[in-house]
């Protein structure tokens, strides 16, 4: 694969079309209610624990007209509204195809749907503030509590994610913060405290999720002929997650699934 081919593929992305990996029509994990989840291709990161390596390259997706996506979304719109759900654009990294994602978000808003962007924020500076006018909620994936760990996990720096969180504060956009817990990679007490400290500083966080690493994506790496850095590594157990929550709570970050205001209330009280 040469950079030239990816550049050419990027040129083909527009408000009219983009590279799509897949669609999930009954998602319950990526935003409130039941979601129509659109997975886009293209990602600048290479997370060691990535479950979707088949989304990394634009060219591995299917070039799809925006209108086709919106037509399918419209057929679910009334159901999604009744289910208090909406549209989530995930990936890959949706901000790799900002004009395509924006056009789909805009179409969803025209249908009266709630919209969610699932992102690492790594490419946020490619999109103007007006992009986020179409976004009701951001699922912000924090992949490292310091630059060294972030580069170890993703091969890219942490700062763009921190800058994006500041930007979301300025834009007054709610955040669900997410962190994938990988034993032996990012679960030391010191590192978990760093992650929690960053999240506790994000005033607009409405929910925090610790997602346990699992091995379900191993076969995708085999199919792509790509080395899987976490091959054979231990999955995160329920106990690992509980211990992580304990450390988070000591830093003022609580399991907000059932108490969405706790992070903010703690900050105000301290
Ligand atoms: S940002 Fe998401 S899609 Fe990209 S490498 Fe990381 S986990 Fe995979």
Boltz pocket constraint, residues with backbone or C-beta under 6 A from the ligand:
constraints:
  - pocket:
      binder: B
      contacts: [[A, 43], [A, 44], [A, 45], [A, 46], [A, 47], [A, 49], [A, 50], [A, 51], [A, 52], [A, 53], [A, 55], [A, 91], [A, 92], [A, 93], [A, 120]]
      max_distance: 6.0
